[in-house]
Amino acid sequence: MPQPTRQNLEVIVDPSEDKYALLNEAEAVLRSAIEAQRLAGTDSQNLRGIMVTRHDSNRYTLRLDETVPYGESRETTLYRA
C-alpha cells in the first residue's frame, strides 16, 4: 500500500531563527515527497511544484500545487507591511 505523502507545511519563524534556513528545510521535505511520488511511478502530468505563501512577517505555508510545474517553486504574498 502506498504511503501518504506530505502535501503542505507551515513555517512559523521566531525572530531569533534563520528564516531562510527554515524555509529551505521545509522545501526540501516537500521535494523529497515529490521525488517519492516520481519514484513510485506517478505520471509526470500529475507531479506538482511547490507554492510558498507568505501570510505575515513570520508565517509561511508551503504546499504542493498543481498550478506550479514539476521542478519549480513559486512565491506569493498575502501579507502587506
C-alpha positions in Angstrom: 0.0 0.0 0.0 1.5 3.4 -0.9 2.5 5.7 1.9 0.7 9.1 2.1 3.0 12.0 1.2 3.1 15.3 2.9 1.2 17.9 0.8 1.8 21.1 2.8 3.9 22.5 5.7 3.5 25.6 7.8 6.6 27.5 8.9 6.5 30.0 11.8 9.7 31.9 12.3 10.9 33.2 15.6 12.9 36.4 15.3 16.0 34.6 16.6 15.7 31.9 13.9 17.1 31.9 10.4 14.0 32.3 8.2 15.7 31.2 5.0 17.2 28.0 6.6 13.7 27.0 7.9 12.1 27.7 4.5 14.8 25.8 2.7 14.3 22.8 5.1 10.6 22.8 4.5 11.0 23.0 0.8 13.5 20.1 1.0 10.8 18.0 2.8 8.3 18.7 0.0 10.8 18.0 -2.7 11.5 14.6 -1.1 7.7 13.9 -1.2 7.6 14.8 -4.9 10.6 12.6 -5.6 9.0 9.7 -3.7 5.9 10.1 -5.9 8.0 10.2 -9.0 9.9 7.1 -8.0 6.6 5.3 -7.2 5.6 5.8 -10.8 3.3 8.8 -10.6 2.6 10.0 -14.1 4.7 13.1 -14.8 1.5 15.0 -15.7 0.4 14.6 -12.0 3.6 15.7 -10.4 3.4 19.2 -8.8 5.7 22.1 -8.0 5.8 24.0 -4.7 3.9 27.2 -3.8 5.3 29.3 -1.0 2.8 31.7 0.6 3.8 34.5 3.0 0.9 35.2 5.3 2.7 37.7 7.5 6.2 38.6 8.6 6.8 35.3 10.4 4.3 32.8 9.0 4.6 30.9 5.7 2.9 27.9 4.1 4.5 25.6 1.5 2.3 23.2 -0.4 2.4 21.0 -3.5 0.4 22.9 -6.1 -1.0 21.7 -9.4 -0.6 25.2 -10.9 3.2 25.1 -10.4 5.1 23.0 -12.9 7.1 20.0 -11.6 10.6 21.0 -10.5 9.7 24.6 -9.9 8.8 26.8 -6.8 6.8 29.9 -6.9 6.1 32.5 -4.2 3.0 34.6 -3.3 2.4 37.1 -0.6 -0.9 37.6 1.2 0.8 40.0 3.7 1.3 43.7 3.1 3.5 45.5 5.6 
